[in-house]
Amino acid sequence: MALPGFGTPLGLLAGGAATLSALVGLYIGYQAYRGLRRNDERSMRWLSVGMILLFGVAYTLAVAGQGLVAFRLVPIHFQGVFRLLVRLTQLAGLGCIAYSLRIATGR
């Protein structure tokens, strides 16, 4: 019996890889937060927020959205909404990281 949305072994592997990416992303975000607590600098704060958004929140949103659509808990037309949220979260994370680098270099 195949899971909905994961009809092939390739689809199941893709879902597993996405889940692992989300977990590793959350771990990276947690480590960034720990670094922030040790070195309470303004640039580190923005770097930490950016990493959490980019690696943790974006991947978690992508996996949650994929799961909700795959298991038909939300209609398929919400897939585009999840995709937009993921992209906006990634953009915000990259913006925070870029800002932290600008603060650190003083330029």
N, CA, C and O atoms as a DFTB+ gen file, in Angstrom:
428 C
 N C O
     1  1       0.846      -1.186       0.000
     2  2       0.000       0.000       0.000
     3  2       0.888       1.246       0.000
     4  3       1.791       1.374       0.827
     5  1       0.629       2.138      -0.912
     6  2       1.415       3.369      -1.029
     7  2       0.727       4.491      -0.266
     8  3      -0.500       4.540      -0.174
     9  1       1.526       5.376       0.272
    10  2       0.983       6.548       0.937
    11  2       0.479       7.528      -0.107
    12  3       1.057       7.614      -1.190
    13  1      -0.588       8.273       0.187
    14  2      -1.067       9.261      -0.766
    15  2       0.019      10.290      -1.059
    16  3       0.644      10.817      -0.139
    17  1       0.242      10.576      -2.336
    18  2       1.247      11.554      -2.718
    19  2       2.648      10.989      -2.790
    20  3       3.569      11.663      -3.251
    21  1       2.819       9.754      -2.337
    22  2       4.132       9.110      -2.352
    23  2       4.000       7.766      -3.057
    24  3       4.425       6.740      -2.526
    25  1       3.414       7.768      -4.252
    26  2       3.074       6.548      -4.958
    27  2       4.245       5.700      -5.389
    28  3       4.072       4.507      -5.641
    29  1       5.413       6.263      -5.483
    30  2       6.563       5.505      -5.950
    31  2       7.644       5.502      -4.871
    32  3       7.641       6.346      -3.975
    33  1       8.558       4.553      -4.966
    34  2       9.682       4.586      -4.015
    35  2      10.478       5.892      -4.110
    36  3      11.000       6.383      -3.110
    37  1      10.564       6.444      -5.317
    38  2      11.265       7.712      -5.497
    39  2      10.559       8.839      -4.735
    40  3      11.210       9.682      -4.117
    41  1       9.239       8.844      -4.785
    42  2       8.475       9.842      -4.045
    43  2       8.651       9.692      -2.545
    44  3       8.739      10.685      -1.823
    45  1       8.702       8.460      -2.078
    46  2       8.910       8.203      -0.657
    47  2      10.306       8.659      -0.232
    48  3      10.471       9.237       0.842
    49  1      11.304       8.400      -1.069
    50  2      12.665       8.869      -0.781
    51  2      12.738      10.395      -0.761
    52  3      13.411      10.979       0.088
    53  1      12.045      11.033      -1.697
    54  2      12.029      12.496      -1.739
    55  2      11.391      13.056      -0.469
    56  3      11.884      14.032       0.096
    57  1      10.310      12.447      -0.025
    58  2       9.668      12.883       1.215
    59  2      10.565      12.686       2.422
    60  3      10.614      13.533       3.315
    61  1      11.279      11.559       2.448
    62  2      12.214      11.305       3.541
    63  2      13.364      12.298       3.548
    64  3      13.775      12.772       4.607
    65  1      13.883      12.612       2.364
    66  2      14.969      13.588       2.266
    67  2      14.500      14.974       2.703
    68  3      15.243      15.705       3.357
    69  1      13.281      15.330       2.346
    70  2      12.736      16.634       2.755
    71  2      12.569      16.693       4.268
    72  3      12.857      17.716       4.889
    73  1      12.109      15.601       4.857
    74  2      11.944      15.557       6.310
    75  2      13.290      15.668       7.011
    76  3      13.427      16.416       7.979
    77  1      14.287      14.927       6.528
    78  2      15.627      15.021       7.111
    79  2      16.206      16.420       6.951
    80  3      16.871      16.923       7.856
    81  1      15.958      17.052       5.804
    82  2      16.428      18.425       5.594
    83  2      15.807      19.373       6.612
    84  3      16.487      20.255       7.137
    85  1      14.522      19.195       6.890
    86  2      13.850      20.041       7.877
    87  2      14.457      19.829       9.264
    88  3      14.679      20.794       9.996
    89  1      14.726      18.583       9.627
    90  2      15.301      18.300      10.942
    91  2      16.713      18.866      11.067
    92  3      17.056      19.454      12.093
    93  1      17.525      18.695      10.038
    94  2      18.881      19.260      10.064
    95  2      18.808      20.788      10.095
    96  3      19.598      21.432      10.785
    97  1      17.874      21.363       9.358
    98  2      17.699      22.815       9.368
    99  2      17.326      23.342      10.740
   100  3      17.828      24.380      11.172
   101  1      16.445      22.628      11.424
   102  2      16.077      23.040      12.785
   103  2      17.265      22.915      13.732
   104  3      17.434      23.746      14.624
   105  1      18.092      21.884      13.547
   106  2      19.295      21.720      14.355
   107  2      20.266      22.882      14.115
   108  3      20.831      23.420      15.067
   109  1      20.459      23.269      12.859
   110  2      21.335      24.400      12.538
   111  2      20.791      25.682      13.164
   112  3      21.551      26.480      13.713
   113  1      19.487      25.874      13.083
   114  2      18.876      27.045      13.704
   115  2      19.069      27.058      15.212
   116  3      19.310      28.110      15.804
   117  1      18.962      25.878      15.836
   118  2      19.175      25.774      17.278
   119  2      20.620      26.112      17.633
   120  3      20.869      26.805      18.619
   121  1      21.567      25.629      16.840
   122  2      22.976      25.929      17.096
   123  2      23.254      27.432      16.911
   124  3      24.038      28.021      17.656
   125  1      22.615      28.031      15.929
   126  2      22.769      29.471      15.730
   127  2      22.224      30.240      16.934
   128  3      22.806      31.240      17.356
   129  1      21.117      29.771      17.476
   130  2      20.537      30.406      18.664
   131  2      21.483      30.270      19.862
   132  3      21.657      31.216      20.630
   133  1      22.086      29.099      20.015
   134  2      23.053      28.904      21.107
   135  2      24.242      29.845      20.947
   136  3      24.741      30.398      21.926
   137  1      24.696      30.025      19.696
   138  2      25.786      30.959      19.441
   139  2      25.399      32.386      19.791
   140  3      26.219      33.155      20.293
   141  1      24.158      32.733      19.527
   142  2      23.661      34.063      19.865
   143  2      23.686      34.277      21.374
   144  3      24.058      35.349      21.852
   145  1      23.293      33.266      22.107
   146  2      23.267      33.401      23.563
   147  2      24.673      33.557      24.144
   148  3      24.861      34.250      25.144
   149  1      25.665      32.908      23.512
   150  2      27.054      33.031      23.977
   151  2      27.649      34.392      23.603
   152  3      28.342      35.014      24.408
   153  1      27.376      34.844      22.392
   154  2      27.960      36.086      21.869
   155  2      26.828      37.031      21.498
   156  3      26.407      37.086      20.343
   157  1      26.350      37.758      22.461
   158  2      25.185      38.613      22.219
   159  2      25.606      39.873      21.464
   160  3      25.658      40.964      22.031
   161  1      25.902      39.703      20.180
   162  2      26.244      40.815      19.319
   163  2      25.116      41.038      18.323
   164  3      24.384      40.111      17.977
   165  1      24.987      42.259      17.875
   166  2      23.906      42.609      16.951
   167  2      23.998      41.818      15.649
   168  3      22.982      41.334      15.152
   169  1      25.193      41.681      15.093
   170  2      25.336      40.938      13.835
   171  2      25.013      39.464      14.035
   172  3      24.439      38.830      13.149
   173  1      25.377      38.913      15.192
   174  2      25.086      37.502      15.471
   175  2      23.579      37.280      15.611
   176  3      23.065      36.225      15.240
   177  1      22.887      38.262      16.139
   178  2      21.434      38.155      16.281
   179  2      20.777      38.022      14.906
   180  3      19.912      37.169      14.710
   181  1      21.189      38.871      13.950
   182  2      20.605      38.820      12.608
   183  2      21.011      37.547      11.873
   184  3      20.216      36.979      11.126
   185  1      22.251      37.099      12.085
   186  2      22.694      35.848      11.477
   187  2      21.881      34.680      12.011
   188  3      21.469      33.807      11.247
   189  1      21.652      34.660      13.299
   190  2      20.871      33.599      13.930
   191  2      19.439      33.571      13.406
   192  3      18.921      32.510      13.058
   193  1      18.813      34.718      13.351
   194  2      17.435      34.795      12.837
   195  2      17.381      34.335      11.384
   196  3      16.481      33.593      10.993
   197  1      18.349      34.780      10.589
   198  2      18.387      34.385       9.188
   199  2      18.550      32.889       9.005
   200  3      17.890      32.287       8.158
   201  1      19.434      32.284       9.799
   202  2      19.648      30.839       9.688
   203  2      18.416      30.061      10.138
   204  3      18.064      29.046       9.536
   205  1      17.772      30.530      11.182
   206  2      16.552      29.854      11.639
   207  2      15.474      29.926      10.563
   208  3      14.808      28.931      10.280
   209  1      15.304      31.102       9.964
   210  2      14.304      31.251       8.907
   211  2      14.652      30.418       7.681
   212  3      13.801      29.716       7.135
   213  1      15.898      30.498       7.255
   214  2      16.321      29.839       6.028
   215  2      16.379      28.326       6.169
   216  3      15.862      27.600       5.319
   217  1      16.998      27.853       7.223
   218  2      17.210      26.418       7.357
   219  2      16.123      25.697       8.130
   220  3      15.806      24.548       7.822
   221  1      15.547      26.346       9.124
   222  2      14.553      25.678       9.954
   223  2      13.126      25.886       9.502
   224  3      12.416      24.929       9.192
   225  1      12.712      27.125       9.465
   226  2      11.310      27.441       9.184
   227  2      10.935      27.111       7.737
   228  3       9.871      26.544       7.490
   229  1      11.795      27.460       6.784
   230  2      11.462      27.220       5.372
   231  2      11.300      25.736       5.077
   232  3      10.332      25.336       4.431
   233  1      12.236      24.914       5.542
   234  2      12.131      23.474       5.298
   235  2      10.942      22.870       6.030
   236  3      10.260      21.997       5.493
   237  1      10.689      23.325       7.246
   238  2       9.545      22.804       7.997
   239  2       8.233      23.168       7.313
   240  3       7.322      22.343       7.236
   241  1       8.133      24.400       6.815
   242  2       6.935      24.805       6.060
   243  2       6.753      23.954       4.807
   244  3       5.637      23.549       4.482
   245  1       7.850      23.686       4.108
   246  2       7.777      22.893       2.882
   247  2       7.307      21.475       3.179
   248  3       6.444      20.950       2.475
   249  1       7.865      20.851       4.214
   250  2       7.479      19.479       4.569
   251  2       6.035      19.441       5.068
   252  3       5.268      18.555       4.692
   253  1       5.668      20.401       5.911
   254  2       4.295      20.432       6.436
   255  2       3.297      20.650       5.303
   256  3       2.261      19.987       5.245
   257  1       3.609      21.578       4.407
   258  2       2.713      21.826       3.281
   259  2       2.579      20.619       2.385
   260  3       1.478      20.277       1.952
   261  1       3.706      19.965       2.102
   262  2       3.683      18.762       1.265
   263  2       2.848      17.662       1.923
   264  3       2.064      16.984       1.258
   265  1       3.022      17.497       3.214
   266  2       2.259      16.476       3.927
   267  2       0.769      16.784       3.966
   268  3      -0.058      15.895       3.766
   269  1       0.427      18.038       4.222
   270  2      -0.986      18.406       4.283
   271  2      -1.681      18.200       2.940
   272  3      -2.828      17.755       2.885
   273  1      -0.976      18.528       1.858
   274  2      -1.550      18.338       0.528
   275  2      -1.574      16.855       0.164
   276  3      -2.566      16.361      -0.371
   277  1      -0.484      16.147       0.454
   278  2      -0.392      14.730       0.087
   279  2      -1.444      13.878       0.792
   280  3      -2.000      12.956       0.196
   281  1      -1.714      14.182       2.042
   282  2      -2.702      13.413       2.790
   283  2      -4.104      14.009       2.687
   284  3      -5.018      13.626       3.418
   285  1      -4.250      14.954       1.762
   286  2      -5.536      15.568       1.440
   287  2      -6.219      16.223       2.650
   288  3      -7.442      16.196       2.786
   289  1      -5.392      16.809       3.519
   290  2      -5.938      17.553       4.648
   291  2      -6.283      18.979       4.245
   292  3      -7.133      19.623       4.860
   293  1      -5.610      19.467       3.200
   294  2      -5.955      20.753       2.591
   295  2      -6.056      20.530       1.084
   296  3      -5.373      19.659       0.545
   297  1      -6.893      21.301       0.400
   298  2      -7.037      21.137      -1.051
   299  2      -5.738      21.417      -1.802
   300  3      -4.885      22.168      -1.329
   301  1      -5.603      20.818      -2.953
   302  2      -4.395      20.925      -3.771
   303  2      -4.102      22.369      -4.182
   304  3      -2.941      22.729      -4.378
   305  1      -5.133      23.196      -4.315
   306  2      -4.869      24.571      -4.757
   307  2      -4.127      25.394      -3.699
   308  3      -3.690      26.507      -3.992
   309  1      -3.975      24.874      -2.482
   310  2      -3.176      25.561      -1.467
   311  2      -1.686      25.274      -1.617
   312  3      -0.869      25.863      -0.910
   313  1      -1.327      24.377      -2.529
   314  2       0.078      24.054      -2.752
   315  2       0.867      25.305      -3.161
   316  3       1.999      25.504      -2.721
   317  1       0.272      26.126      -3.990
   318  2       0.928      27.364      -4.406
   319  2       1.129      28.329      -3.245
   320  3       2.123      29.053      -3.200
   321  1       0.187      28.338      -2.305
   322  2       0.302      29.199      -1.129
   323  2       1.489      28.756      -0.274
   324  3       2.276      29.584       0.187
   325  1       1.610      27.441      -0.067
   326  2       2.741      26.926       0.697
   327  2       4.056      27.247      -0.006
   328  3       5.031      27.628       0.641
   329  1       4.084      27.096      -1.314
   330  2       5.295      27.392      -2.079
   331  2       5.682      28.865      -1.910
   332  3       6.857      29.177      -1.720
   333  1       4.704      29.765      -1.979
   334  2       4.969      31.194      -1.799
   335  2       5.491      31.470      -0.391
   336  3       6.445      32.230      -0.226
   337  1       4.880      30.864       0.624
   338  2       5.339      31.069       1.998
   339  2       6.778      30.592       2.185
   340  3       7.575      31.245       2.859
   341  1       7.099      29.454       1.586
   342  2       8.469      28.937       1.685
   343  2       9.445      29.907       1.031
   344  3      10.487      30.221       1.606
   345  1       9.114      30.383      -0.165
   346  2      10.020      31.293      -0.877
   347  2      10.186      32.618      -0.132
   348  3      11.291      33.158      -0.068
   349  1       9.096      33.142       0.432
   350  2       9.194      34.392       1.189
   351  2      10.014      34.207       2.464
   352  3      10.768      35.099       2.854
   353  1       9.870      33.057       3.108
   354  2      10.666      32.764       4.293
   355  2      12.140      32.644       3.938
   356  3      13.000      33.138       4.668
   357  1      12.435      31.985       2.814
   358  2      13.826      31.885       2.369
   359  2      14.402      33.267       2.069
   360  3      15.537      33.566       2.440
   361  1      13.627      34.096       1.405
   362  2      14.077      35.449       1.079
   363  2      14.334      36.261       2.345
   364  3      15.331      36.977       2.432
   365  1      13.446      36.151       3.316
   366  2      13.633      36.874       4.579
   367  2      14.888      36.379       5.297
   368  3      15.648      37.177       5.845
   369  1      15.105      35.065       5.293
   370  2      16.303      34.513       5.927
   371  2      17.571      34.993       5.256
   372  3      18.529      35.375       5.929
   373  1      17.583      34.977       3.933
   374  2      18.754      35.471       3.200
   375  2      18.975      36.961       3.459
   376  3      20.112      37.414       3.585
   377  1      17.889      37.709       3.534
   378  2      17.999      39.140       3.832
   379  2      18.605      39.388       5.206
   380  3      19.439      40.279       5.366
   381  1      18.195      38.613       6.187
   382  2      18.752      38.755       7.539
   383  2      20.236      38.404       7.563
   384  3      21.029      39.090       8.209
   385  1      20.611      37.332       6.858
   386  2      22.020      36.940       6.813
   387  2      22.843      38.013       6.110
   388  3      23.930      38.355       6.576
   389  1      22.352      38.544       5.012
   390  2      23.061      39.602       4.300
   391  2      23.214      40.844       5.185
   392  3      24.268      41.480       5.195
   393  1      22.177      41.176       5.913
   394  2      22.236      42.328       6.808
   395  2      23.260      42.098       7.920
   396  3      23.990      43.017       8.292
   397  1      23.315      40.876       8.451
   398  2      24.286      40.581       9.507
   399  2      25.711      40.736       8.994
   400  3      26.587      41.207       9.719
   401  1      25.943      40.345       7.758
   402  2      27.280      40.488       7.173
   403  2      27.618      41.963       6.955
   404  3      28.766      42.376       7.119
   405  1      26.628      42.735       6.591
   406  2      26.844      44.177       6.395
   407  2      27.182      44.851       7.728
   408  3      28.060      45.712       7.785
   409  1      26.492      44.463       8.786
   410  2      26.769      45.023      10.107
   411  2      28.178      44.634      10.559
   412  3      28.920      45.460      11.090
   413  1      28.539      43.358      10.340
   414  2      29.833      42.854      10.805
   415  2      30.997      43.539      10.104
   416  3      32.041      43.778      10.711
   417  1      30.817      43.856       8.822
   418  2      31.905      44.488       8.078
   419  2      31.887      46.008       8.213
   420  3      32.867      46.682       7.894
   421  1      30.768      46.538       8.687
   422  2      30.672      47.990       8.882
   423  2      30.533      48.773       7.594
   424  3      30.773      49.981       7.579
   425  1      30.150      48.113       6.512
   426  2      30.008      48.805       5.217
   427  2      28.562      49.026       4.885
   428  3      28.248      49.592       3.838
